[in-house]
Amino acid sequence: MTNVVSFMTANYVAQQTGYAMDDWPHGDRTTQEWFAPLTTFPERFGVLLSDVRALGFDAIDLWAAHLHHSWATAEHLAAAQELLEQHGLTVTSYAVRVGTDEAESVCDVAAAVGTTLIGGLAPDPRNAAPVLRERGMRLGIENHAERTPQEILEQIGDDADVLGTTIDTGWWATQEYDAARAIDELHEHVFHVHLNDVFKAGEHEPCAWGDGVVPIDECLEALRRIGYDGVITVEYEPANVDPTEACRTMLARLRAWV
């Protein structure tokens, strides 16, 4: 089994707060404020990519706060393209919430950074399906509020050619559903995988693999069992600690497995 291993840039959600993040909107807002100005974007985006490359990754899931479709101009996109090539990084997915009437602009950014996969939340994913189909894109619906795989399947409906799921193992644990079982039950619809852990079932406090309740090895075996050959993303998005060294360790563990 061979899978591309990717780094979720939202692992640095708390970086611009000085790792003193109050909540996710706080991290999202401060990140966008840091990256949005065009005059400083190339330098700041380049530092982000350099840091990821130094960890040993050659692929990323690009979190929208680092290049948001609401403010990304043609100049932002051109700079991002150049810097991704310069640092030898490919984009495996554009990680974003696809709101109502945002599918076109989300697809524009995804295409510009060289991916055909959007991974994230969507209040009405089937509403985006025609745009995705027209643009040659797919949306992997990331489980957060869903308590069972059936709720994901209901959102996919008859649009399985362009709608699937981005498995978030930590959020399945937060919803007190076995993540490995969810992988088995959603097997033909798994577009992408965010491999992450949380300290306690029923809560969503991220931790490094093995420090929490997600059966990481069982999830990997479930992926092997269903023949999943897609991307596996290293995800660890803490509010109060720098995740860098933990991600380096997780990359080594995952590469040894794949």
N, C-alpha and C positions, 0 to 999 in steps of 0.2 A: 504494500500500500504506500503510495507516494502522494503527499499533499503539499501544496504551497503553504508556508507558514507566514502569517502577516501580523503586523503591529497595529493595533487600534490607536490612532492618534488622540482619541478621547481619553486615553490613559493619563494624559496631561491636562485633564479638565480643571484641576485645581492649581496648576502651575502659576498662573497669573494672579492668583489670590495669595501667593506665598504659602501654599498648602495650608490655608486656613479658610476653607470653603464652607460657607453656611449651608448651601443646598445646591442642587444641579443648576437652577437658573442663575445663581451667583457665578458659578464657574463658566457657564455658557456666555453670559454677558461680558465678563472681564476678558475672556478669550477673544470674543469678537471685537471688543474695543481695542485690543492689542494688535490684532492682525488686519483689521479693515483698512486703515489708512494706506493709500497706495504708495506714498513716498517711502514708507518703512516696510511695506509688505515683502519685497524681495529679500531683504536682509533677515527679517524675522522668520519668514517661511523657510529660508535656507538654513537657519540655525536649527529649526525643528527637524528638518530632514537630515541634517548632519548628525544630530543627536541620535536619531533612530538608526541611521546607517552605522554609527559607531557601536551600537549594540549587536550588530551582526545581521540585522534584518535586510532583506532586499525587496520587501513588499509591505504596503500599508493599506489599512482601511482609513480613508480620509474622512475625519469627522468634519461636519459642515461648519462648525464654528471657526475652523482654520481657513475655510474658503467658502463663505456662505453665499448661496444663490441670490440672496436679497441685496448683496452689495458687490459681488464679484463682477468687475468690469472686464472688457476684453483685455485690458492691460494686466489686470490681476491674473487672468487665465493664461496669458502668454508667459508671464513670469513664472507661474506655477509649472507650466509645461517644461520650460527651460531648466528649472531647478530640479524637477523630478528626473529629467534625463541626465543632468550633471551629476546627481547623487546616485544614479543607478537604481532608482526605486520605481516599482510599478504600483499602480493603484488597483487593489482587488475589489473594492466597493466604495461607494460614496455613502457615508453613514449620516442619515438626515431624516428629519420628520417631514413627510410629504403632506402638507396641508392642502385644503381645498383650493383648486385652481393653481397649484404650484408645480404640477408635474412637468410642464414645459421647461420652466427655469431650472428645475432640479436636473432634468435630462441634459440641458445645455452644459451644466458644470460637469456632470458625470462624463459626458462625451469628450469634453475638453481635456480632462485628466486621464482619459484613455481606458475607462471602464464601461461595461454595459450592465453592471449590477448596482442597484440601489438597495441599501440595507437599512431598515429603520421602521419607525412608526408611521402609521397612516390612518387617519380617522375614517376614511372611506376608500380603501385600496382599490375596490372594483371600479370606482369612478375614474381612477387613473389608468386603468387597463388599456383603453383605446389609445391614449397618448404613448404609453409604454410600447405597445405593439407597433405603432407607427414609427417610433424612433428606434426600434430594435433594442429595447431595454427590458430588464426584468426587475421586479421588486421582491426582495425577500422580507416579508413582514416579520419584524422582531417581536417576539413575545415579551410583554411586560404585564399588562393588566389581565391577560388571558389566564384562566385557571386550569384549563385543560386543552390538549391538542385539538379537540373537536371545535373549539372556538376559533382556532386558526383555520381549520378546514372550511368552516362556514364563511370566513372572509375570502378565501381563495375561490370558492364556488366553481363556476365553469371557466374560470380564467387561468387555469393551471399552466398554460403556456407562458404567461408573463408574471403570474403571481405564485409565490412559494413562501418559504419561511427562512428567516435567519434565526437559527437556534441560539438562544441565550441561556446557557446552562445555569447561570446564577439566578436569573429571574424565574426559571422553573422551580428552583429551590425556594425562592422567596414566596412563590405561590404554593409551596409545599407539595409539588408534583415531582416525581422522580425524573431527573433530566435524561437519563439513559433510556427510560421507558418512552419519554416523549420523542426521542430520536427514532426509536423503533416504530412508533405509531405514525410519525410524519415522514417516514423514510423517502418516499418517492417525491416529496415536495421540499426536501431540504436543499436550499440553494447555497447556504453559507452557514458558518458556525462561529459564534463568539464563545470561546472556552474561558469561563471565569467561575469564581468561587465566592461564596458569602459565608460569614461567620455562623449565622443561625437560620434555620428554616423559619419562614414566616416573616423575616426581616430582610432588608436589603442593605447590608453593610459589607462592601467588597473586601476581599482578602486575597492573599497569594494562594495559589493552588496548594491544597493539602492542609491549610490552616482552618478550613471551614467544613461545610457539610456536603458539598457537591462531590459525587463519586467520579472524580476525573478519569481514573483508569477505566471505569465501567462505561463512561461516555465515549472514550476512545475505542473501546471494544465494540460498542454499539455502532459507531461510525464504520468500523471495519466490517461488521456484520452486514450492514446495508450496502456495502460497496461504495461508500462515499469517497469520491476522488477530488473533491473541491477544496477550497481554502479553509484552513483552521486558523482563527485569529486569537492571538494572545491578548487577553483583555484583563486589565486590573486598573480600576478607576477610583482610587481612594481619595478622600477629602482632605486628609491631614498629613499624609506622608508622600515622599517622592517615590514613585513606583519603579524607577529606572533599574535598580539592581535586581529587584524581584523579577522584572520582565526579562532581564538577561538570563537569569536562572531558568525561568519557564521556557524560554526559547531553546536552551540547551536540552532540557528534558523532552520537549516536544519533538525536536529534530532527531533525537535518539530513537524516539518511538516511531516516527514516520519513515 
